[in-house]
Amino acid sequence: MTDAQQLLIYADPEISYQIDRSALAALGYEINFVSEAEELNTRLAVDYPFTLILAHPTASTGLDLITRILSDYPKLHVILVTSEVDLALLKRGLELGLVDYLVTPVDLSAMHAAIARAKNLQIARQAETRLEQVIFALQDGFVYADVNHRIQLINPAARQIFNLGDEPLVGKAVNETIFNADFLDIFKPNQRFPNNNEITTEGNRTYCAHSNLIPGWGITVVLQDISHLKELDRIKTDFINTISHDLRSPLTSIYGFIGLIDRVGPINRQQAEFIKHIQSSVQHITALVNDLLELNRLEADYDLQLVEIQMKDILVETISSLEYQSSEKMLEVVLSAPEELPVIMGNPLHLQRMVSNLIENAIKFTPPMGKIDVRCRVEANQLILEVADTGPGIPLQDQPHIFDKFYRGSNLAQLTTGTGLGLSIVKSIVERHCGRVWLESSPNGTTFTVILPLP
């Protein structure tokens, strides 16, 4: 086998002289010539050629023969050479997938161009085949459906997930093939892409379905088994709930009895100082337990009933509730928002906690006599909320981790209070409302930006 492009020529004796084999060979092609149908079949079975040039004086007879060949060798690239010119037959040939339909006398440059197209098609098909092999080897499920939601590609892993067996599925409608309601939600009108859905199948297996829209082509879905992660998450949730609830009762008792100590006898100044430290520590642990429970509820999607909310009302109420804390440091808190903002769909308690955490965070890290700007506006069908302070900023190396649980900035003083969960709670609330949150920081201050979609 040489590196030269292989051509198999099957020619009717009446027209074979129209193909200049020596000229093709001079162009660097490896020529194989057969003149009998039986010999052609043998050659195709033994050595699948790169390109077949089929020459027949009658186009209809040649197309009939090509139809039979392609039914057995659908990936074969065929060039028809004929002496018959007929637009209907040309249309039929193109529908069959012919590389070219050449009419005698055959121009060598036209033949060379047709063979070059066949080579390019072969290269593209080889790439497509390799891609299919990769997809079929994936342990994750893969489904590709066209713009009409008809299956074009489905790998064995996806067949196993939905118990589809080995029956041919290409061309069938998704909703007539896969009857999983969670999966079919991906194909509903007005669905946003890219998207992540959780799909539960028979046997209580859970999959994360990563779906994406390819404009003009259709929708791809990758199904990743996350059953073990869901089980680990359930164990973690149960553990946190158990520990948190078991801690709350003794903490309440400790705090209560500490408050009664001075009622049963006099205490000196040093004892009073110790009691104050104990009370502060108990309050910190109680706040940590409460934050853990709330973060756990958020991540489990508890109590996420969405209603119409006017964000400006939440901002005014939250700023008012934190007025004592801001006035203690003589901070100026300024709210900038239009008189009327469109409503958003959200959970009022969660959104109020999100706003409260952001403003409390700004109050905590803004030095006395500083300023906090709370800005709210609408752009591109989105509600944009910004909380900007004039604090010392967040070091660049800390910024990628600032929303992580229990993370505390490297420039914070040891005595700075906090559980390290406030911004994690903010991020969870924003994500549960299909929004985004990020920060911009410099030595002159930090701005947290939240974007929430409008209904």
C-alpha positions in Angstrom: 0.0 0.0 0.0 1.5 3.3 -1.1 0.7 6.8 0.1 -0.7 7.8 -3.3 -4.4 8.4 -3.5 -6.2 5.2 -4.6 -8.7 5.2 -7.5 -10.8 2.2 -8.5 -12.2 2.6 -12.0 -15.1 0.5 -13.1 -15.9 1.3 -16.8 -18.2 0.0 -19.4 -16.1 -1.0 -22.5 -18.2 1.4 -24.6 -17.0 4.4 -22.6 -13.8 3.3 -20.9 -11.6 5.1 -23.5 -13.0 8.4 -22.2 -10.9 8.0 -19.0 -7.2 8.6 -19.5 -5.7 6.3 -17.0 -2.1 7.1 -17.9 -2.8 10.9 -17.4 -4.3 10.1 -13.9 -1.3 8.0 -13.0 1.0 10.8 -14.1 -0.8 13.0 -11.6 0.3 10.7 -8.8 -2.9 8.5 -8.4 -2.7 4.8 -7.9 -5.0 3.3 -10.5 -6.9 0.0 -10.2 -9.2 -0.9 -13.2 -12.0 -3.4 -13.3 -14.5 -4.1 -16.1 -16.7 -6.8 -14.6 -19.4 -6.4 -11.9 -18.2 -9.5 -10.1 -14.6 -8.3 -10.1 -15.8 -4.9 -8.8 -17.7 -6.6 -5.9 -14.6 -8.7 -5.0 -12.3 -5.6 -5.0 -14.7 -3.6 -2.9 -15.0 -6.4 -0.3 -11.2 -6.9 -0.2 -9.9 -3.4 -0.5 -12.2 -0.6 0.4 -11.0 2.1 -2.1 -10.6 5.8 -1.5 -12.6 6.8 -4.6 -14.7 4.9 -7.1 -14.9 6.2 -10.7 -17.8 4.5 -12.4 -18.1 5.1 -16.1 -21.3 4.0 -18.0 -22.8 5.4 -21.2 -26.4 5.3 -19.8 -26.7 7.5 -16.7 -29.8 5.8 -15.4 -28.2 2.4 -15.5 -25.0 3.8 -13.9 -27.1 5.4 -11.1 -29.0 2.1 -10.5 -25.6 0.3 -10.1 -24.3 3.1 -7.8 -27.5 2.8 -5.7 -26.8 -0.9 -5.1 -23.1 -0.2 -4.3 -23.8 2.6 -1.8 -26.3 0.4 0.0 -23.5 -1.9 0.8 -20.7 0.7 1.1 -22.4 3.9 2.3 -19.1 5.7 3.0 -17.7 5.1 -0.5 -17.1 8.2 -2.6 -18.3 7.8 -6.2 -17.8 9.9 -9.3 -20.1 9.0 -12.2 -18.8 9.4 -15.8 -21.5 9.2 -18.5 -22.4 10.4 -22.0 -26.0 11.2 -21.0 -27.0 14.7 -19.9 -30.2 14.8 -17.9 -31.1 17.3 -15.2 -33.4 14.9 -13.5 -30.7 12.2 -13.4 -28.2 14.8 -12.2 -30.6 15.7 -9.3 -31.0 12.0 -8.5 -27.2 11.5 -8.4 -26.7 14.4 -6.1 -29.4 13.1 -3.8 -27.5 9.7 -3.8 -24.4 11.6 -2.6 -22.3 11.5 -5.7 -19.1 13.5 -5.5 -19.5 14.6 -9.1 -21.5 13.8 -12.3 -19.1 14.2 -15.3 -20.3 14.1 -18.9 -18.1 12.9 -21.7 -15.8 14.0 -23.2 -14.1 14.3 -19.7 -11.8 17.1 -19.1 -8.7 16.0 -17.1 -8.8 19.1 -14.9 -12.5 18.5 -14.1 -11.7 14.9 -13.2 -8.7 16.0 -11.0 -11.0 18.6 -9.2 -13.6 15.9 -8.6 -11.1 13.5 -7.1 -9.7 16.3 -4.9 -13.3 16.9 -3.6 -13.6 13.2 -2.9 -10.3 13.4 -0.9 -11.6 16.3 1.1 -14.8 14.5 1.8 -12.9 11.5 2.9 -10.7 13.6 5.3 -13.9 15.2 6.8 -15.6 11.8 7.1 -12.5 10.3 8.8 -12.6 13.2 11.3 -16.3 12.6 11.8 -15.7 8.9 12.3 -13.0 9.6 14.9 -15.3 12.0 16.7 -18.0 9.4 16.7 -15.6 6.8 18.1 -14.6 9.1 20.9 -18.2 9.9 21.7 -19.2 6.2 21.6 -16.3 5.4 24.0 -17.4 7.9 26.6 -18.6 6.6 29.9 -20.9 9.6 30.1 -24.1 9.6 28.1 -24.3 11.7 25.0 -27.3 12.6 22.9 -27.4 14.9 19.9 -30.7 16.0 18.5 -31.2 18.3 15.4 -33.3 21.5 15.3 -36.5 19.4 15.0 -35.6 17.5 18.1 -34.8 14.3 16.2 -32.0 12.1 17.4 -28.9 12.2 15.2 -26.4 10.6 17.6 -26.7 8.6 20.8 -23.9 6.7 22.4 -24.2 3.3 24.3 -23.9 5.0 27.7 -27.0 7.1 27.0 -28.8 4.0 25.7 -28.0 2.2 28.9 -29.1 5.2 31.1 -32.6 5.2 29.5 -32.8 1.4 28.8 -33.1 1.9 25.0 -31.5 -1.4 23.9 -30.0 -1.7 20.4 -32.8 -0.6 18.2 -32.1 2.1 15.5 -32.9 5.6 16.9 -31.4 8.0 14.4 -34.2 10.2 13.0 -36.7 9.4 15.7 -38.2 12.2 17.8 -36.7 12.6 21.3 -40.1 12.6 23.0 -41.1 9.4 21.1 -37.9 7.6 22.2 -36.9 8.8 25.7 -39.8 9.1 28.2 -37.9 10.7 31.1 -39.7 13.9 32.1 -36.6 15.6 33.5 -34.7 14.9 30.2 -37.6 16.2 28.0 -37.6 19.5 29.9 -34.4 20.3 28.1 -36.3 20.4 24.8 -39.1 22.7 26.0 -39.6 26.0 24.1 -37.8 29.1 25.4 -35.2 26.9 27.3 -32.0 28.8 28.1 -28.7 27.4 27.0 -26.1 26.4 28.2 -28.0 24.7 31.0 -27.5 22.1 33.7 -30.4 19.9 34.8 -30.6 17.0 37.3 -32.2 13.9 35.9 -33.4 11.0 38.0 -33.8 7.7 36.3 -35.1 4.2 37.3 -33.1 2.7 40.1 -32.7 6.2 41.7 -29.7 7.1 39.7 -29.1 10.9 39.4 -27.4 12.5 36.4 -26.2 16.0 35.7 -27.4 16.9 32.2 -25.1 19.5 30.6 -27.1 20.8 27.5 -26.0 23.2 24.9 -27.6 24.8 21.8 -25.6 24.8 18.5 -27.4 27.3 16.4 -28.6 25.8 13.1 -27.6 22.3 14.2 -29.5 21.3 17.3 -29.0 20.4 21.0 -26.3 18.3 22.6 -26.7 16.8 26.0 -23.9 15.2 28.1 -25.2 13.0 31.0 -22.8 12.6 33.9 -23.6 10.2 36.8 -23.5 12.1 40.0 -25.4 9.5 42.2 -22.3 9.1 44.4 -22.0 12.8 44.9 -25.7 13.1 45.8 -25.2 10.4 48.4 -22.1 12.2 49.8 -24.1 15.4 49.9 -26.9 13.7 51.7 -24.5 12.3 54.3 -22.9 15.8 54.7 -26.3 17.4 55.1 -27.4 14.9 57.7 -24.2 15.3 59.6 -24.4 19.1 59.6 -28.0 19.1 60.6 -27.4 16.7 63.4 -24.3 18.4 64.8 -25.9 21.9 64.5 -29.1 21.0 66.2 -27.2 19.1 68.9 -25.1 22.2 69.5 -27.8 24.8 69.7 -29.4 23.5 73.0 -26.2 23.4 75.1 -25.1 26.7 73.7 -28.4 28.3 74.7 -28.0 26.8 78.2 -24.4 28.0 78.5 -25.4 31.5 77.5 -28.4 31.6 79.8 -26.4 30.4 82.9 -23.6 32.8 82.2 -26.1 35.6 82.4 -27.2 34.4 85.8 -23.8 34.2 87.5 -23.8 37.7 88.8 -27.3 37.1 90.3 -26.0 34.5 92.8 -23.2 36.5 94.2 -20.8 39.3 93.6 -18.0 38.9 90.9 -14.8 40.9 90.6 -13.7 42.8 87.6 -11.5 40.0 86.2 -14.3 37.5 86.5 -16.6 39.9 84.7 -14.1 40.2 81.9 -13.8 36.4 81.6 -17.6 36.1 81.5 -17.7 38.7 78.7 -15.2 36.7 76.6 -17.2 33.5 77.2 -20.4 35.2 76.1 -18.7 36.6 73.0 -17.4 33.1 72.1 -20.8 31.5 72.6 -22.4 34.1 70.4 -19.8 33.5 67.7 -20.4 29.7 67.8 -24.2 30.3 67.8 -23.8 32.5 64.7 -21.7 29.9 63.0 -24.2 27.2 63.7 -27.0 29.4 62.4 -25.1 30.2 59.2 -24.2 26.5 58.7 -27.9 25.6 59.0 -29.0 28.4 56.6 -26.3 27.5 54.0 -27.3 23.9 54.2 -31.0 24.8 53.6 -30.0 27.0 50.6 -27.9 24.2 49.1 -30.7 21.8 49.5 -33.2 24.2 47.9 -35.5 24.3 51.0 -38.1 27.0 51.1 -37.4 28.5 47.7 -40.9 29.7 46.9 -40.6 32.5 44.4 -42.9 35.4 44.4 -42.9 38.9 42.8 -40.6 41.2 44.8 -39.8 44.9 44.6 -36.0 45.0 45.3 -36.1 48.7 46.3 -38.3 47.8 49.3 -35.8 45.2 50.4 -32.9 47.6 50.1 -34.7 50.4 52.1 -35.8 48.0 54.8 -32.3 46.4 55.1 -30.4 49.7 55.2 -32.9 50.9 57.9 -32.4 47.8 60.0 -28.6 48.2 59.9 -28.7 52.0 60.7 -27.4 51.4 64.3 -24.3 49.5 63.1 -23.5 52.1 60.4 -24.1 55.1 62.8 -21.7 53.6 65.4 -18.9 54.0 62.9 -20.3 57.3 61.5 -20.6 55.8 58.1 -22.6 57.4 55.2 -24.8 54.8 53.5 -26.3 56.1 50.3 -29.0 54.3 48.2 -29.2 55.1 44.5 -32.1 53.6 42.7 -34.9 54.7 40.3 -38.3 55.6 41.8 -39.8 52.5 40.3 -37.9 49.3 39.6 -39.5 46.3 37.8 -40.4 43.4 40.0 -38.3 40.2 40.1 -39.2 36.7 40.9 -37.5 35.7 44.2 -37.7 34.5 47.7 -38.0 37.6 50.0 -36.3 36.2 53.0 -33.3 34.9 51.0 -32.9 38.1 49.1 -33.1 40.2 52.2 -30.4 38.0 53.8 -28.3 38.4 50.6 -28.6 42.2 50.8 -28.0 42.3 54.5 -24.9 40.2 54.3 -23.4 42.4 51.6 -24.1 45.7 53.5 -23.0 44.2 56.8 -19.8 43.1 55.2 -19.3 46.6 53.8 -20.0 48.2 57.3 -17.5 45.8 58.9 -14.6 46.6 56.6 -15.2 50.3 56.0 -13.2 52.5 58.4 -15.0 55.2 60.5 -16.3 58.2 58.6 -16.3 56.2 55.4 -19.0 55.8 52.8 -21.1 52.9 51.4 -22.9 53.2 48.1 -25.8 50.9 47.4 -26.8 51.2 43.7 -29.6 49.4 41.9 -30.6 49.7 38.2 -31.9 47.8 35.2 -29.9 47.0 32.1 -30.6 44.5 29.3 -33.6 42.9 31.1 -31.5 42.3 34.2 -31.5 43.9 37.7 -28.0 45.0 38.7 -27.2 45.6 42.4 -23.9 47.0 43.5 -22.6 47.5 47.1 -19.4 49.6 47.1 -17.4 50.5 50.2 -14.3 52.6 50.9 -12.5 49.9 52.9 -8.9 48.7 52.5 -9.8 46.3 49.6 -9.2 42.6 49.1 -5.7 41.4 48.1 -5.6 40.1 44.6 -4.5 36.6 45.7 -7.6 36.4 48.0 -10.2 37.5 45.4 -10.7 34.1 43.7 -11.5 32.4 47.0 -13.6 35.1 48.7 -16.9 33.2 48.2 -15.4 29.9 49.5 -16.8 28.6 52.8 -14.8 29.7 55.9 -12.4 31.7 53.8 -11.0 34.9 55.4 -8.9 37.5 53.7 -5.1 37.5 54.5 -5.3 41.2 55.4 -7.9 40.8 58.1 -6.9 41.5 61.7 -7.1 38.5 64.1 -9.8 40.1 66.1 -12.1 40.7 63.1 -15.3 38.9 63.8 -17.2 36.7 61.4 -17.9 33.1 60.6 -16.4 33.1 57.0 -19.8 32.0 55.6 -21.5 35.3 54.9 -20.3 35.6 51.3 -20.8 31.9 50.7 -24.5 32.4 51.6 -24.7 35.4 49.3 -23.3 33.3 46.4 -25.7 30.4 47.1 -28.7 32.7 47.2 -27.7 34.5 44.0 -27.2 31.1 42.2 -30.5 29.8 43.4 -32.1 32.8 41.7 -30.2 32.1 38.4 -28.0 35.1 38.9 -24.3 36.0 39.1 -22.1 37.7 41.7 -18.6 39.0 41.5 -16.3 41.6 43.0 -13.9 44.3 42.0 -11.4 45.5 44.5 -8.6 48.0 44.9 -6.8 49.6 47.9 -9.5 52.3 47.8 -12.5 50.0 48.3 -14.4 47.0 47.1 -17.6 46.7 45.0 -19.8 43.6 45.0 -22.0 43.3 41.9 -25.1 41.0 41.8 -27.1 40.4 38.5 -30.6 38.9 38.7 -32.7 38.1 35.7 -36.0 39.9 35.2 -39.1 37.7 34.5 
